[in-house]
Amino acid sequence: MITILHAELIKVRHSRTLRAVLAITVGLSLGITALVTAFGGADVLAEYQAVDGGGRYEILFFGSTFGVWAYAFFAAGFAAAEFRNGMINYTFAATANRNRVLLAKAILVAAGGLIIGIVTSLINFAVTQGVLVATGHPSLSLGEPGLLRVILVFIPAQLAVWGVLAVFLGGALRVTTPTVLILLLGSLLPVLVAEFLPTAWGDTVPRWMPGALIESLAGLSVPGSPGYLQLPLAIPAVAVWLIAFAVAGLHWYRTRDV
């Protein structure tokens, strides 16, 4: 497995497209927050940070949410692009066990998401609070209640979870853009249609979607709100999403053209 992980890592290092998407992920995660904060956003940021509750921290990572979907595009392409250019034949010739190939991609995407997420979250925090200090607004410290949890969980988990889901779905569908669109629409539609469906839908379904579950993990969801779940429920629910996509993705990746 170590050999396969190393081989997949080499693919990322030598693919201009994959490296470009990774650069876009980091650029979006940091650049949008910096621009919005620097050019007129300091007042809004300070206003949100003055509100009670863990949700006030979410605005710190506004730009990073765009980076999440850029990373999902990277992850889907990491799993699917080789089928388009035919390079997957060389991979399967070197590694007969297809499951290990896709699992190696998922492991690298998860690890990369956690690392990129933590680094960009810390930089975003430093940028936003630095601008607030420079403009004379009250700033936050890492000792604020729940803030460190948000930094270590919210964006890192978003990148890792959506990235892994994109790997398994991309491996099954073997196309990049449709994979990301399916994930994006699948995450948004249950929330958007809640307004037009019975109250029971809005009170149950949206909170079980991956994005809402991660907000609960990070402590951003307010207890009692439609998106809130306690940790003993949110953690296994995220695991169920990952396992379900893994089982389906590995099956199709292994058997689709055999």
WOUR-V771995 format. One record per residue. N is the residue number from 1. RES is the residue in three letters. SS is DSSP state (helix for helix, strand for strand, loop for the rest). PSI is psi in radians with two decimals (* if undefined). D_FIRST is the distance of its C-alpha to the first C-alpha in Angstrom with 1 decimal. Layout:
BEGIN
n=N res=RES ss=SS psi=PSI d_first=D_FIRST
n=N res=RES ss=SS psi=PSI d_first=D_FIRST
END
This chain:
BEGIN
n=1 res=MET ss=loop psi=-0.62 d_first=0.0
n=2 res=ILE ss=helix psi=-0.71 d_first=3.8
n=3 res=THR ss=helix psi=-0.72 d_first=5.4
n=4 res=ILE ss=helix psi=-0.74 d_first=5.1
n=5 res=LEU ss=helix psi=-0.76 d_first=6.2
n=6 res=HIS ss=helix psi=-0.71 d_first=8.6
n=7 res=ALA ss=helix psi=-0.72 d_first=9.8
n=8 res=GLU ss=helix psi=-0.61 d_first=10.6
n=9 res=LEU ss=helix psi=-0.64 d_first=12.3
n=10 res=ILE ss=helix psi=-0.66 d_first=14.3
n=11 res=LYS ss=helix psi=-0.73 d_first=15.5
n=12 res=VAL ss=helix psi=-0.76 d_first=17.0
n=13 res=ARG ss=helix psi=-0.50 d_first=18.6
n=14 res=HIS ss=helix psi=0.00 d_first=20.2
n=15 res=SER ss=loop psi=2.02 d_first=21.3
n=16 res=ARG ss=helix psi=-0.67 d_first=24.8
n=17 res=THR ss=helix psi=-0.85 d_first=25.0
n=18 res=LEU ss=helix psi=-0.71 d_first=21.9
n=19 res=ARG ss=helix psi=-0.62 d_first=23.1
n=20 res=ALA ss=helix psi=-0.73 d_first=26.6
n=21 res=VAL ss=helix psi=-0.66 d_first=25.6
n=22 res=LEU ss=helix psi=-0.73 d_first=23.9
n=23 res=ALA ss=helix psi=-0.68 d_first=27.1
n=24 res=ILE ss=helix psi=-0.69 d_first=29.2
n=25 res=THR ss=helix psi=-0.88 d_first=27.3
n=26 res=VAL ss=helix psi=-0.72 d_first=28.2
n=27 res=GLY ss=helix psi=-0.76 d_first=31.6
n=28 res=LEU ss=helix psi=-0.74 d_first=32.5
n=29 res=SER ss=helix psi=-0.66 d_first=31.3
n=30 res=LEU ss=helix psi=-0.73 d_first=33.5
n=31 res=GLY ss=helix psi=-0.78 d_first=36.1
n=32 res=ILE ss=helix psi=-0.78 d_first=37.6
n=33 res=THR ss=helix psi=-0.77 d_first=38.1
n=34 res=ALA ss=helix psi=-0.77 d_first=39.6
n=35 res=LEU ss=helix psi=-0.81 d_first=42.0
n=36 res=VAL ss=helix psi=-0.72 d_first=43.1
n=37 res=THR ss=helix psi=-0.72 d_first=43.7
n=38 res=ALA ss=helix psi=-0.60 d_first=45.5
n=39 res=PHE ss=helix psi=1.29 d_first=47.7
n=40 res=GLY ss=helix psi=0.00 d_first=49.6
n=41 res=GLY ss=helix psi=-0.09 d_first=46.9
n=42 res=ALA ss=helix psi=-0.70 d_first=47.6
n=43 res=ASP ss=helix psi=-0.76 d_first=50.4
n=44 res=VAL ss=helix psi=-0.76 d_first=48.3
n=45 res=LEU ss=helix psi=-0.80 d_first=45.4
n=46 res=ALA ss=helix psi=-0.64 d_first=47.9
n=47 res=GLU ss=helix psi=-0.77 d_first=49.4
n=48 res=TYR ss=helix psi=-0.71 d_first=46.2
n=49 res=GLN ss=helix psi=-0.34 d_first=45.2
n=50 res=ALA ss=loop psi=-0.20 d_first=48.6
n=51 res=VAL ss=loop psi=2.50 d_first=47.9
n=52 res=ASP ss=loop psi=2.65 d_first=47.0
n=53 res=GLY ss=loop psi=2.71 d_first=43.7
n=54 res=GLY ss=helix psi=-0.44 d_first=40.0
n=55 res=GLY ss=helix psi=-0.33 d_first=40.2
n=56 res=ARG ss=helix psi=-0.30 d_first=42.1
n=57 res=TYR ss=helix psi=-0.29 d_first=38.9
n=58 res=GLU ss=helix psi=-0.58 d_first=37.4
n=59 res=ILE ss=helix psi=-0.39 d_first=39.5
n=60 res=LEU ss=helix psi=-0.46 d_first=37.9
n=61 res=PHE ss=helix psi=0.51 d_first=34.7
n=62 res=PHE ss=helix psi=-0.85 d_first=36.6
n=63 res=GLY ss=helix psi=-0.53 d_first=35.1
n=64 res=SER ss=helix psi=-0.46 d_first=31.6
n=65 res=THR ss=helix psi=-0.51 d_first=31.8
n=66 res=PHE ss=helix psi=-0.64 d_first=32.2
n=67 res=GLY ss=helix psi=-0.48 d_first=29.1
n=68 res=VAL ss=helix psi=-0.77 d_first=27.1
n=69 res=TRP ss=helix psi=-0.47 d_first=27.9
n=70 res=ALA ss=helix psi=-0.67 d_first=27.2
n=71 res=TYR ss=helix psi=-0.63 d_first=23.7
n=72 res=ALA ss=helix psi=-0.65 d_first=23.5
n=73 res=PHE ss=helix psi=-0.74 d_first=24.6
n=74 res=PHE ss=helix psi=-0.81 d_first=21.9
n=75 res=ALA ss=helix psi=-0.74 d_first=19.2
n=76 res=ALA ss=helix psi=-0.74 d_first=20.9
n=77 res=GLY ss=helix psi=-0.60 d_first=21.2
n=78 res=PHE ss=helix psi=-0.63 d_first=17.5
n=79 res=ALA ss=helix psi=-0.54 d_first=16.8
n=80 res=ALA ss=helix psi=-0.51 d_first=20.1
n=81 res=ALA ss=helix psi=-0.56 d_first=21.4
n=82 res=GLU ss=helix psi=-0.45 d_first=19.4
n=83 res=PHE ss=helix psi=-0.54 d_first=21.3
n=84 res=ARG ss=helix psi=-0.71 d_first=24.6
n=85 res=ASN ss=helix psi=-0.01 d_first=24.2
n=86 res=GLY ss=loop psi=-0.05 d_first=22.6
n=87 res=MET ss=loop psi=-0.33 d_first=19.6
n=88 res=ILE ss=helix psi=-0.45 d_first=17.3
n=89 res=ASN ss=helix psi=-0.66 d_first=18.6
n=90 res=TYR ss=helix psi=-0.65 d_first=17.0
n=91 res=THR ss=helix psi=-0.81 d_first=13.6
n=92 res=PHE ss=helix psi=-0.48 d_first=14.1
n=93 res=ALA ss=helix psi=-0.61 d_first=15.6
n=94 res=ALA ss=helix psi=-0.51 d_first=12.6
n=95 res=THR ss=loop psi=1.83 d_first=10.1
n=96 res=ALA ss=loop psi=-0.53 d_first=12.2
n=97 res=ASN ss=loop psi=1.74 d_first=10.3
n=98 res=ARG ss=helix psi=-0.59 d_first=11.6
n=99 res=ASN ss=helix psi=-0.69 d_first=10.7
n=100 res=ARG ss=helix psi=-0.59 d_first=7.0
n=101 res=VAL ss=helix psi=-0.87 d_first=8.6
n=102 res=LEU ss=helix psi=-0.66 d_first=11.1
n=103 res=LEU ss=helix psi=-0.66 d_first=9.2
n=104 res=ALA ss=helix psi=-0.73 d_first=7.4
n=105 res=LYS ss=helix psi=-0.75 d_first=11.0
n=106 res=ALA ss=helix psi=-0.70 d_first=12.4
n=107 res=ILE ss=helix psi=-0.78 d_first=10.7
n=108 res=LEU ss=helix psi=-0.70 d_first=11.9
n=109 res=VAL ss=helix psi=-0.75 d_first=15.2
n=110 res=ALA ss=helix psi=-0.82 d_first=15.7
n=111 res=ALA ss=helix psi=-0.76 d_first=15.2
n=112 res=GLY ss=helix psi=-0.70 d_first=17.3
n=113 res=GLY ss=helix psi=-0.74 d_first=19.9
n=114 res=LEU ss=helix psi=-0.77 d_first=20.4
n=115 res=ILE ss=helix psi=-0.88 d_first=20.9
n=116 res=ILE ss=helix psi=-0.69 d_first=23.1
n=117 res=GLY ss=helix psi=-0.78 d_first=25.0
n=118 res=ILE ss=helix psi=-0.79 d_first=25.9
n=119 res=VAL ss=helix psi=-0.85 d_first=27.0
n=120 res=THR ss=helix psi=-0.58 d_first=29.0
n=121 res=SER ss=helix psi=-0.75 d_first=30.5
n=122 res=LEU ss=helix psi=-0.71 d_first=31.8
n=123 res=ILE ss=helix psi=-0.74 d_first=33.2
n=124 res=ASN ss=helix psi=-0.73 d_first=34.8
n=125 res=PHE ss=helix psi=-0.81 d_first=36.4
n=126 res=ALA ss=helix psi=-0.71 d_first=37.7
n=127 res=VAL ss=helix psi=-0.88 d_first=39.1
n=128 res=THR ss=helix psi=-0.78 d_first=40.8
n=129 res=GLN ss=helix psi=-0.55 d_first=42.3
n=130 res=GLY ss=helix psi=-0.72 d_first=43.3
n=131 res=VAL ss=helix psi=-0.69 d_first=45.2
n=132 res=LEU ss=helix psi=-0.75 d_first=46.9
n=133 res=VAL ss=helix psi=-0.76 d_first=48.0
n=134 res=ALA ss=helix psi=-0.48 d_first=49.3
n=135 res=THR ss=loop psi=0.13 d_first=51.3
n=136 res=GLY ss=loop psi=0.30 d_first=52.7
n=137 res=HIS ss=loop psi=2.73 d_first=50.9
n=138 res=PRO ss=loop psi=2.48 d_first=49.5
n=139 res=SER ss=loop psi=2.94 d_first=45.8
n=140 res=LEU ss=loop psi=2.77 d_first=43.1
n=141 res=SER ss=loop psi=2.83 d_first=41.4
n=142 res=LEU ss=loop psi=-0.21 d_first=38.0
n=143 res=GLY ss=loop psi=-0.05 d_first=40.0
n=144 res=GLU ss=loop psi=2.48 d_first=41.2
n=145 res=PRO ss=loop psi=2.11 d_first=40.5
n=146 res=GLY ss=loop psi=-0.14 d_first=37.2
n=147 res=LEU ss=helix psi=-0.76 d_first=36.5
n=148 res=LEU ss=helix psi=-0.65 d_first=33.6
n=149 res=ARG ss=helix psi=-0.74 d_first=31.9
n=150 res=VAL ss=helix psi=-0.79 d_first=32.5
n=151 res=ILE ss=helix psi=-0.73 d_first=31.0
n=152 res=LEU ss=helix psi=-0.27 d_first=27.8
n=153 res=VAL ss=helix psi=-0.81 d_first=27.3
n=154 res=PHE ss=helix psi=-1.19 d_first=29.2
n=155 res=ILE ss=helix psi=-0.73 d_first=27.7
n=156 res=PRO ss=helix psi=-0.78 d_first=24.2
n=157 res=ALA ss=helix psi=-0.65 d_first=23.9
n=158 res=GLN ss=helix psi=-0.84 d_first=25.5
n=159 res=LEU ss=helix psi=-0.81 d_first=23.1
n=160 res=ALA ss=helix psi=-0.83 d_first=19.9
n=161 res=VAL ss=helix psi=-0.91 d_first=21.3
n=162 res=TRP ss=helix psi=-0.59 d_first=22.9
n=163 res=GLY ss=helix psi=-0.79 d_first=20.1
n=164 res=VAL ss=helix psi=-0.73 d_first=17.6
n=165 res=LEU ss=helix psi=-0.69 d_first=20.5
n=166 res=ALA ss=helix psi=-0.62 d_first=21.0
n=167 res=VAL ss=helix psi=-0.87 d_first=17.4
n=168 res=PHE ss=helix psi=-0.71 d_first=17.7
n=169 res=LEU ss=helix psi=-0.69 d_first=21.3
n=170 res=GLY ss=helix psi=-0.64 d_first=20.8
n=171 res=GLY ss=helix psi=-0.57 d_first=18.2
n=172 res=ALA ss=helix psi=-0.80 d_first=20.8
n=173 res=LEU ss=helix psi=-0.50 d_first=23.8
n=174 res=ARG ss=loop psi=0.51 d_first=22.5
n=175 res=VAL ss=loop psi=2.57 d_first=25.1
n=176 res=THR ss=loop psi=-1.06 d_first=25.0
n=177 res=THR ss=helix psi=-0.83 d_first=28.5
n=178 res=PRO ss=helix psi=-0.58 d_first=29.3
n=179 res=THR ss=helix psi=-0.83 d_first=26.1
n=180 res=VAL ss=helix psi=-0.70 d_first=27.2
n=181 res=LEU ss=helix psi=-0.71 d_first=30.8
n=182 res=ILE ss=helix psi=-0.77 d_first=29.9
n=183 res=LEU ss=helix psi=-0.76 d_first=28.1
n=184 res=LEU ss=helix psi=-0.86 d_first=31.0
n=185 res=LEU ss=helix psi=-0.65 d_first=33.8
n=186 res=GLY ss=helix psi=-0.50 d_first=32.1
n=187 res=SER ss=helix psi=-0.50 d_first=32.1
n=188 res=LEU ss=helix psi=-0.73 d_first=35.7
n=189 res=LEU ss=helix psi=-0.77 d_first=37.6
n=190 res=PRO ss=helix psi=-0.51 d_first=37.6
n=191 res=VAL ss=helix psi=-0.75 d_first=39.1
n=192 res=LEU ss=helix psi=-0.64 d_first=41.5
n=193 res=VAL ss=helix psi=-0.12 d_first=43.0
n=194 res=ALA ss=helix psi=-0.56 d_first=43.5
n=195 res=GLU ss=helix psi=-0.47 d_first=46.9
n=196 res=PHE ss=helix psi=0.01 d_first=48.1
n=197 res=LEU ss=loop psi=2.93 d_first=46.9
n=198 res=PRO ss=loop psi=2.68 d_first=48.2
n=199 res=THR ss=helix psi=-0.58 d_first=47.7
n=200 res=ALA ss=helix psi=-0.60 d_first=45.4
n=201 res=TRP ss=helix psi=-0.90 d_first=42.8
n=202 res=GLY ss=helix psi=-0.49 d_first=42.9
n=203 res=ASP ss=helix psi=-0.16 d_first=42.8
n=204 res=THR ss=helix psi=-0.99 d_first=39.7
n=205 res=VAL ss=loop psi=-0.92 d_first=37.4
n=206 res=PRO ss=helix psi=-0.62 d_first=36.8
n=207 res=ARG ss=helix psi=-0.27 d_first=35.7
n=208 res=TRP ss=helix psi=0.02 d_first=32.8
n=209 res=MET ss=loop psi=2.63 d_first=31.3
n=210 res=PRO ss=helix psi=-0.75 d_first=28.2
n=211 res=GLY ss=helix psi=-0.77 d_first=30.3
n=212 res=ALA ss=helix psi=-0.67 d_first=32.9
n=213 res=LEU ss=helix psi=-0.71 d_first=30.5
n=214 res=ILE ss=helix psi=-0.61 d_first=28.9
n=215 res=GLU ss=helix psi=-0.65 d_first=32.5
n=216 res=SER ss=helix psi=-0.70 d_first=33.2
n=217 res=LEU ss=helix psi=-0.65 d_first=30.1
n=218 res=ALA ss=helix psi=-0.15 d_first=31.4
n=219 res=GLY ss=loop psi=0.31 d_first=34.9
n=220 res=LEU ss=loop psi=-0.53 d_first=36.4
n=221 res=SER ss=loop psi=2.41 d_first=37.8
n=222 res=VAL ss=loop psi=2.26 d_first=41.2
n=223 res=PRO ss=loop psi=2.30 d_first=41.8
n=224 res=GLY ss=loop psi=-0.25 d_first=43.9
n=225 res=SER ss=loop psi=2.80 d_first=42.9
n=226 res=PRO ss=loop psi=-0.40 d_first=41.6
n=227 res=GLY ss=loop psi=0.04 d_first=38.1
n=228 res=TYR ss=loop psi=2.40 d_first=37.8
n=229 res=LEU ss=loop psi=2.52 d_first=35.7
n=230 res=GLN ss=loop psi=2.67 d_first=35.3
n=231 res=LEU ss=helix psi=-0.74 d_first=32.0
n=232 res=PRO ss=helix psi=-0.32 d_first=31.7
n=233 res=LEU ss=helix psi=-0.67 d_first=31.9
n=234 res=ALA ss=helix psi=-0.72 d_first=30.1
n=235 res=ILE ss=helix psi=-0.92 d_first=26.8
n=236 res=PRO ss=helix psi=-0.50 d_first=26.2
n=237 res=ALA ss=helix psi=-0.72 d_first=27.5
n=238 res=VAL ss=helix psi=-0.72 d_first=24.9
n=239 res=ALA ss=helix psi=-0.66 d_first=22.2
n=240 res=VAL ss=helix psi=-0.76 d_first=24.0
n=241 res=TRP ss=helix psi=-0.82 d_first=23.8
n=242 res=LEU ss=helix psi=-0.76 d_first=20.1
n=243 res=ILE ss=helix psi=-0.74 d_first=19.5
n=244 res=ALA ss=helix psi=-0.81 d_first=22.1
n=245 res=PHE ss=helix psi=-0.64 d_first=20.7
n=246 res=ALA ss=helix psi=-0.81 d_first=17.1
n=247 res=VAL ss=helix psi=-0.85 d_first=18.7
n=248 res=ALA ss=helix psi=-0.77 d_first=20.9
n=249 res=GLY ss=helix psi=-0.78 d_first=18.6
n=250 res=LEU ss=helix psi=-0.67 d_first=15.8
n=251 res=HIS ss=helix psi=-0.87 d_first=18.8
n=252 res=TRP ss=helix psi=-0.63 d_first=20.4
n=253 res=TYR ss=helix psi=-0.63 d_first=17.4
n=254 res=ARG ss=helix psi=-0.57 d_first=16.8
n=255 res=THR ss=helix psi=-0.19 d_first=20.4
n=256 res=ARG ss=loop psi=-0.71 d_first=22.6
n=257 res=ASP ss=loop psi=0.38 d_first=23.2
n=258 res=VAL ss=loop psi=* d_first=22.4
END
